[in-house]
Structure formats: structure tokens, C-alpha cells
């Protein structure tokens, strides 16, 4: 006679093994998308694969929190985003030039084409940043790299914060349009 408790334990083990197998399949299937997402949040950052590995470790540690049948990609991207935010804080403390999270999110894309598209977007962004007037690049640097408030920088320039806010809006819009033009010109992904 089979002990009913033993039968339940075996069923639970089999269910856990099936969950793990499906989790590994989902994690493997989404590696390109996870890396592309990380690169979109940290364009040009050479440690994107390190962040991906930290994301994978966190996902594995939290695998039992994931409910099969729900949106794995959204869940994995949320974990990746937290890893990126953590790395961005660390880099900012170390003196790296880091755009704020709002701007990084604006440049982030959820494309399924993968890392090559993100690299094209990053090249286009770099090209477009180079085309900006020096005072616009300085404004971006002050606001997003040095994390200077608009009020502080406006008082340095004897201008109103509203004027700088409007200028930032125009610069971001111009960058988006420029990136789209660059990608179309290069036969990219716009």
C-alpha cells in the first residue's frame, strides 16, 4: 500500500520540476529581449551583459514567485529595470555621466528585433547628440548627468525654470525626430 502522504510529496516534486523546466525554457527564450531591453535603458554601457546576468540570477531566485501562464516578459523586464536602476545609482555615485531615469525610459524601446536594433538606435542617438548646439548639450548634461535641478541651473543663467523646461521638451522632441531620421536614412528600424 502506498502512503498517501508520499504520493502527495511525489506529485509536488513533479509539479515543481515541471515548473522549473518551463521557467528555464521561458528564461532561455527571452534572453535576447532582456539584453535588448537592458541596452535600451543603458545605451552604450559595456556592462549590459553583467546586468543581464544579475537579472537572470534574480529571476532564478524568484522563480517560485512567477505564475506560469502570466506574462513572463513583462515580469522579467520589471526585474531587469530594477537591476538597471541599481547599476545606474552605483555608476552615478562613481561619477559616471548618467541620464536620469525619465530620459533613459524615453529612449528605451520594447522591440523584438534584438540587440542589433538597440545598437543602431544608440549610434543614432550619439550622432544626434553631436548635432545639438553646445548650449543644448550643456543643458542636457546639467539636467541629466549632473542631476542639477532646473531651478538651480536657471538661476545660474538668470533665466526662468519654465524657459529651461520648455527648452528641454524641445530638445527631447528634436532628438526623437533626429533618431528616427537617422534610422530611416541608414535603413534601420524607425
HUMOFEN-V63199 format. One record per residue. N is the residue number from 1. RES is the residue in one small letter. PSI is psi as a letter, one per 30 degrees, with the letter a starting at -180 (none if undefined). Layout:
N&RES&PSI + N&RES&PSI
This chain:
1&x&k + 2&x&k + 3&x&k + 4&x&e + 5&x&e + 6&x&e + 7&x&e + 8&x&e + 9&x&e + 10&x&e + 11&x&e + 12&x&e + 13&x&e + 14&x&e + 15&x&e + 16&x&e + 17&x&e + 18&x&e + 19&x&e + 20&x&e + 21&x&e + 22&x&e + 23&x&e + 24&x&e + 25&x&e + 26&x&e + 27&x&e + 28&x&e + 29&x&f + 30&x&g + 31&x&e + 32&x&e + 33&x&e + 34&x&e + 35&x&e + 36&x&e + 37&x&e + 38&x&e + 39&x&e + 40&x&f + 41&x&f + 42&x&i + 43&x&k + 44&x&f + 45&x&k + 46&x&f + 47&x&g + 48&x&e + 49&x&e + 50&x&e + 51&x&e + 52&x&e + 53&x&e + 54&x&e + 55&x&e + 56&x&e + 57&x&e + 58&x&e + 59&x&e + 60&x&e + 61&x&e + 62&x&g + 63&x&e + 64&x&f + 65&x&f + 66&x&k + 67&x&j + 68&x&k + 69&x&f + 70&x&a + 71&x&j + 72&x&e + 73&x&e + 74&x&e + 75&x&e + 76&x&e + 77&x&e + 78&x&e + 79&x&e + 80&x&e + 81&x&e + 82&x&e + 83&x&e + 84&x&e + 85&x&e + 86&x&e + 87&x&e + 88&x&e + 89&x&e + 90&x&e + 91&x&e + 92&x&e + 93&x&e + 94&x&g + 95&x&g + 96&x&l + 97&x&j + 98&x&k + 99&x&l + 100&x&l + 101&x&e + 102&x&e + 103&x&e + 104&x&e + 105&x&e + 106&x&e + 107&x&f + 108&x&k + 109&x&l + 110&x&i + 111&x&k + 112&x&f + 113&x&f + 114&x&a + 115&x&e + 116&x&e + 117&x&e + 118&x&e + 119&x&e + 120&x&e + 121&x&e + 122&x&e + 123&x&e + 124&x&e + 125&x&e + 126&x&e + 127&x&e + 128&x&e + 129&x&e + 130&x&f + 131&x&f + 132&x&l + 133&x&l + 134&x&e + 135&x&e + 136&x&e + 137&x&e + 138&x&e + 139&x&e + 140&x&e + 141&x&e + 142&x&e + 143&x&e + 144&x&f + 145&x&e + 146&x&f + 147&x&h + 148&x&k + 149&x&l + 150&x&e + 151&x&e + 152&x&e + 153&x&e + 154&x&e + 155&x&e + 156&x&e + 157&x&f + 158&x&h + 159&x&l + 160&x&k + 161&x&e + 162&x&e + 163&x&e + 164&x&e + 165&x&e + 166&x&e + 167&x&e + 168&x&e + 169&x&e + 170&x&e + 171&x&e + 172&x&e + 173&x&e + 174&x&e + 175&x&e + 176&x&e + 177&x&e + 178&x&e + 179&x&e + 180&x&e + 181&x&e + 182&x&e + 183&x&e + 184&x&e + 185&x&e + 186&x&g + 187&x&g + 188&x&b + 189&x&g + 190&x&none
